[in-house]
Amino acid sequence: MTVNPIELQKHLGGVDYPASRDDLVSAAEKNGAGDEVLDALKGLPEQDFDAPTAVTQAVSGE
């Protein structure tokens, strides 16, 4: 499953970094993210992400 990075960041608008996985999921839900984006975020390790780029890299498996 590949999540479009632009789509991902669109649904993470307003997130204050560093942010936990749960913070990211919560923000994406509030911003109307679809199941694909939510599933990708829920699959991230439980850690703090220090920037939007860190989230994109983790989701894409880099």
C-alpha positions in Angstrom: 0.0 0.0 0.0 1.4 3.4 -1.0 0.0 6.6 0.5 0.5 9.7 -1.5 2.8 12.0 0.6 0.9 15.1 -0.4 -2.4 13.5 0.6 -0.8 12.4 3.9 0.5 15.8 4.8 -2.8 17.4 3.9 -4.5 15.3 6.6 -1.8 16.2 9.1 -2.3 19.9 8.9 -2.2 21.7 12.3 -0.1 19.0 14.0 2.5 20.3 16.5 5.8 18.5 16.3 7.2 16.4 17.9 4.0 14.3 17.7 3.2 10.8 18.8 1.6 8.2 16.5 -1.6 8.7 18.4 -1.4 12.5 17.9 -1.0 11.9 14.2 -3.9 9.4 13.9 -6.1 11.8 15.9 -5.2 14.8 13.7 -5.8 12.8 10.5 -9.2 11.6 11.8 -10.2 15.3 12.5 -9.0 16.3 9.1 -11.2 13.7 7.3 -8.5 11.2 6.3 -9.5 8.1 4.5 -8.9 4.5 5.7 -5.7 4.2 3.6 -4.1 7.1 5.4 -5.4 6.1 8.8 -4.2 2.5 8.4 -0.8 3.7 7.4 -0.5 6.0 10.4 -1.8 3.3 12.8 0.9 1.0 11.5 3.7 3.3 12.5 5.9 2.5 15.5 4.9 4.0 18.8 7.4 6.9 18.9 7.5 10.6 18.6 8.0 12.0 15.1 9.9 15.3 15.0 8.8 16.6 11.6 6.4 16.0 8.8 9.2 14.5 6.7 9.8 11.9 9.4 6.2 10.8 9.2 6.4 10.6 5.4 9.6 8.6 5.5 8.1 6.2 8.1 4.9 5.7 6.2 6.8 5.0 2.9 9.2 2.6 4.7 12.4 4.6 4.1 
